Amino acid sequence: MTSGLASLLRERLRGQVLEDELLARHTSLKVGGVADIFAVPADRDELQTLLAILSERKAPYLLIGGGYNLLVRDGGIRGVVISLARMAAIEPLPGNRLDVEAGVTNRQLVSFCRERGLAGAEFLAGIPGTVGGALAMNAGAHGGAILELVVSLSTLKEGVVVTTERSELSYGYRNLELAPGEIILGAQLQLATGDPVALAERIDGYLAHRRQHQNVGFPNAGSFFKNPSGEQAWRLIDQAGLRGCRVGGAQVSEVHTNFLVNTGGATADDFLELARIIKERVKERSGVELEEEVRIVGEDGDWGLGTGDWYNL
Ligand SMILES: Cc1cc2nc3c(=O)[nH]c(=O)nc-3n(C[C@H](O)[C@H](O)[C@H](O)COP(=O)(O)OP(=O)(O)OC[C@H]3O[C@@H](n4cnc5c(N)ncnc54)[C@H](O)[C@@H]3O)c2cc1C
C-alpha cells in the first residue's frame, strides 16, 4: 500500500518524509513500533497535496501531535503518520482573540498569552503537547479545558477546509468528536485581558503543583485512565493495591498511581497487559470500569494481525 509512496512524497513535498520511522522516538511513553512513513508537511497546501496523494493511494494515516497521549502498539503503523509541527503560527486578532495553528505547542501558547497579558489559557501550563493534540483530546486541568476557549475550530474534512463554531461541536471530558480522517488545522481562541503579574503567578503556581505531584521520574503519558464520574482513577488503582505493580518494564508509578511509567525497556505489550490487570482488579475491588485516556493505536507485535482501530482515532 505504501510501496513507492515515500519516493513520490519526497518528489512532491518540501517537508520531511521519513521511512520506517520508530515511533518510540515520538511518544512520551517511549514505546511503539515503526511507521511505514512519517511525514511533516511544510504548510497547509502541502498537507492538502499529501492527503490527495494518500486518498489516491488509499493509504491510511494517523495524526500525531507531541505524542504525549499515545500508546503505539509494538507492530507500529502500516500507513502514514502525519505531524503538523511546521504549521505552528499564532496570529493575534482584535478583541483578545488568537488564531492558533495545530502545531503550536501548549507551552508556546501559554508564553504568548503571558507576554501579552491575555488570560484564560493558564491551565495549559505544564500540559505537554500541541494545540492540535489538546483540541483533539479536549485537554484540561484545574477546572479549565481548551474547548471552552474555542470560538471556532478549523479542520480538513475530505480535503475541504471546514470552520465549525464551538456551539456546533460535540465534545466532553477529554473528548472531541471528529469525523474519520478529519484533521484539526487550528482554532480561533477567545482570551480575556489579564493582569500580567497575576497571570504569571497563576502559571508558576500550576507548574509548581505539577512538579510536586507529578514528578514520577520515568517516561509516561500523564493520566493513563480517565477519572470516572465522581471518582479519581488514581484512588481506585491505589485501593486495588496496585501501587508499584509491574509488567516487564511498565509500572504503576509509586508517586502517582494513575501514571504508568516506562522504567526502562518496556514494550507496548507490557503497558497493555498492565492496563488490563489494572482494569480487572479495579472492577473486582470497586465495581468501576476504568476507561483509557491514552489513545491506543497501531498494530500488534505480530505484524498483520492488527485490529485496524488506529485510523485517526
Ligand atoms: C506529564 C504529563 C502530564 C499531563 N497532564 C495532562 C493534563 O493535566 N491534562 C490533560 O488533559 N492531559 C494531560 N496529559 C496528556 C497530554 O499531554 C494531552 O492529552 C495532550 O493534549 C496531548 O497532546 P499531543 O500533541 O501530545 O497529542 P498526541 O498524543 O500526539 O495525540 C493525541 C490524540 O490527538 C490526535 N491528534 C493530534 N493532533 C491532531 C490533529 N491536528 N488533528 C486531529 N487529531 C489530532 C491524535 O491522533 C491522538 O488521537 C499529560 C501528559 C503528560 C506526559
The ligand as a MOL file (V3000), in Angstrom:
LIG
                    3D

  0  0  0     0  0            999 V3000
M  V30 BEGIN CTAB
M  V30 COUNTS 53 58 0 0 0
M  V30 BEGIN ATOM
M  V30 1 C 3.4730 14.5630 32.3610 0
M  V30 2 C 2.1430 14.6770 31.6190 0
M  V30 3 C 1.1220 15.4140 32.1770 0
M  V30 4 C -0.1090 15.5270 31.5060 0
M  V30 5 N -1.1040 16.2770 32.0770 0
M  V30 6 C -2.2740 16.4130 31.4320 0
M  V30 7 C -3.3240 17.2170 31.9930 0
M  V30 8 O -3.2040 17.8010 33.0570 0
M  V30 9 N -4.4850 17.3260 31.2960 0
M  V30 10 C -4.6670 16.6930 30.0930 0
M  V30 11 O -5.7410 16.8550 29.5030 0
M  V30 12 N -3.6970 15.9290 29.5480 0
M  V30 13 C -2.5150 15.7820 30.1760 0
M  V30 14 N -1.5270 14.9980 29.6260 0
M  V30 15 C -1.7690 14.2650 28.3670 0
M  V30 16 C -1.3410 15.0360 27.1090 0
M  V30 17 O -0.3800 15.9950 27.4210 0
M  V30 18 C -2.5380 15.7020 26.4490 0
M  V30 19 O -3.5320 14.7650 26.1020 0
M  V30 20 C -2.1400 16.4970 25.1950 0
M  V30 21 O -3.2160 17.2830 24.7990 0
M  V30 22 C -1.7190 15.5760 24.0470 0
M  V30 23 O -1.2700 16.4090 23.0080 0
M  V30 24 P -0.2800 15.8560 21.8970 0
M  V30 25 O 0.0030 16.9790 20.9570 0
M  V30 26 O 0.8790 15.2020 22.5230 0
M  V30 27 O -1.2320 14.8050 21.1760 0
M  V30 28 P -0.8790 13.3000 20.7470 0
M  V30 29 O -0.6460 12.4940 21.9710 0
M  V30 30 O 0.1610 13.2850 19.7140 0
M  V30 31 O -2.2730 12.8550 20.1060 0
M  V30 32 C -3.4270 12.6990 20.9100 0
M  V30 33 C -4.6110 12.3960 20.0070 0
M  V30 34 O -4.9120 13.5480 19.2360 0
M  V30 35 C -4.9230 13.2260 17.8310 0
M  V30 36 N -4.4070 14.3990 17.1310 0
M  V30 37 C -3.2670 15.0770 17.3740 0
M  V30 38 N -3.1710 16.1280 16.5670 0
M  V30 39 C -4.2730 16.1230 15.7770 0
M  V30 40 C -4.7610 16.9520 14.7110 0
M  V30 41 N -4.0720 18.0250 14.2730 0
M  V30 42 N -5.9510 16.6390 14.1370 0
M  V30 43 C -6.6690 15.5540 14.5460 0
M  V30 44 N -6.2590 14.7410 15.5450 0
M  V30 45 C -5.0770 15.0230 16.1480 0
M  V30 46 C -4.0030 12.0240 17.7150 0
M  V30 47 O -4.3010 11.2480 16.5580 0
M  V30 48 C -4.3420 11.2720 19.0010 0
M  V30 49 O -5.5400 10.5400 18.8380 0
M  V30 50 C -0.2910 14.8720 30.2770 0
M  V30 51 C 0.7600 14.1280 29.7140 0
M  V30 52 C 1.9720 14.0290 30.3750 0
M  V30 53 C 3.0900 13.2380 29.7490 0
M  V30 END ATOM
M  V30 BEGIN BOND
M  V30 1 1 1 2
M  V30 2 1 2 3
M  V30 3 2 2 52
M  V30 4 2 3 4
M  V30 5 1 4 5
M  V30 6 1 4 50
M  V30 7 2 5 6
M  V30 8 1 6 7
M  V30 9 1 6 13
M  V30 10 2 7 8
M  V30 11 1 7 9
M  V30 12 1 9 10
M  V30 13 2 10 11
M  V30 14 1 10 12
M  V30 15 2 12 13
M  V30 16 1 13 14
M  V30 17 1 14 15
M  V30 18 1 14 50
M  V30 19 1 15 16
M  V30 20 1 16 17
M  V30 21 1 16 18
M  V30 22 1 18 19
M  V30 23 1 18 20
M  V30 24 1 20 21
M  V30 25 1 20 22
M  V30 26 1 22 23
M  V30 27 1 23 24
M  V30 28 2 24 25
M  V30 29 1 24 26
M  V30 30 1 24 27
M  V30 31 1 27 28
M  V30 32 2 28 29
M  V30 33 1 28 30
M  V30 34 1 28 31
M  V30 35 1 31 32
M  V30 36 1 32 33
M  V30 37 1 33 34
M  V30 38 1 33 48
M  V30 39 1 34 35
M  V30 40 1 35 36
M  V30 41 1 35 46
M  V30 42 1 36 37
M  V30 43 1 36 45
M  V30 44 2 37 38
M  V30 45 1 38 39
M  V30 46 1 39 40
M  V30 47 2 39 45
M  V30 48 1 40 41
M  V30 49 2 40 42
M  V30 50 1 42 43
M  V30 51 2 43 44
M  V30 52 1 44 45
M  V30 53 1 46 47
M  V30 54 1 46 48
M  V30 55 1 48 49
M  V30 56 2 50 51
M  V30 57 1 51 52
M  V30 58 1 52 53
M  V30 END BOND
M  V30 END CTAB
M  END
